[in-house]
Amino acid sequence: MQEEPSLTDEGKEQRTTTSAAPRSEAFRVGIRKLYHHRCAVCGVRALGPGDGSAIVDTAHIYPKSEGGADDLRNGLCLCKNHH
């Protein structure tokens, strides 16, 4: 008789730790405003449900993990496909 498949990982818990550089809300807001909530690559402006706010990511050209600054000159606005 076959054992029923388990849909949970009970007893297989693993703990990991990560470190991330703090993110600036002003950077996120500033980049979106600078790019008019449009992707720098394809120009798409995706709107979210509910309040209709633009759904685009902000990205650092030089990553925070490698010392990149939260300076607007170091940022891009990207859609989910291009990020």
C-alpha positions in Angstrom: 0.0 0.0 0.0 1.3 3.4 -1.0 1.8 6.2 1.6 -0.3 9.3 1.2 1.6 12.3 -0.1 2.3 15.0 2.4 1.4 18.6 1.5 3.5 20.0 4.3 7.1 19.9 5.3 6.5 19.0 8.9 9.7 18.1 10.7 11.8 19.4 7.9 12.3 22.9 9.2 15.5 24.7 8.2 16.5 28.1 9.5 18.5 30.6 7.4 19.6 34.1 8.0 20.0 36.8 5.5 21.3 40.3 5.6 19.9 43.1 3.4 20.9 46.7 3.1 18.1 49.1 4.4 15.9 50.4 1.6 14.9 54.0 1.3 11.2 54.8 0.8 12.3 58.2 -0.6 14.4 56.4 -3.3 11.4 54.2 -4.3 9.0 57.1 -4.5 11.5 59.4 -6.2 12.4 56.9 -8.9 8.8 56.1 -9.7 8.0 59.8 -10.0 11.1 60.5 -12.1 10.1 57.8 -14.6 6.4 58.7 -14.4 5.6 55.2 -13.1 6.8 53.7 -16.4 9.3 50.9 -17.2 12.6 52.4 -18.4 13.0 49.5 -20.9 9.5 49.0 -22.5 7.6 52.0 -21.3 4.7 50.0 -19.8 2.7 51.5 -17.0 0.9 48.7 -15.2 -1.9 49.7 -12.8 -2.8 47.7 -9.7 -6.3 46.7 -8.7 -8.2 48.8 -6.1 -6.5 52.2 -5.9 -5.1 52.1 -9.5 -1.5 52.8 -8.4 1.3 52.0 -10.7 3.0 48.6 -10.2 6.6 49.0 -11.2 9.8 48.1 -9.3 12.6 50.4 -8.5 16.1 49.0 -9.0 19.5 50.1 -8.2 22.0 50.3 -11.1 24.8 49.6 -8.7 23.2 47.2 -6.1 22.9 48.2 -2.5 24.7 44.9 -1.7 27.7 46.2 -3.5 27.7 49.7 -2.0 25.3 51.3 -4.4 23.7 54.5 -3.1 20.1 55.5 -2.7 20.8 58.4 -5.1 18.2 58.9 -7.9 21.0 58.8 -10.4 21.6 55.2 -9.4 18.1 54.0 -10.0 15.7 52.7 -12.7 12.0 52.1 -12.8 11.3 48.6 -14.2 8.2 46.5 -14.9 8.2 43.0 -13.4 9.3 41.4 -16.7 12.4 43.6 -17.0 13.4 43.6 -13.3 
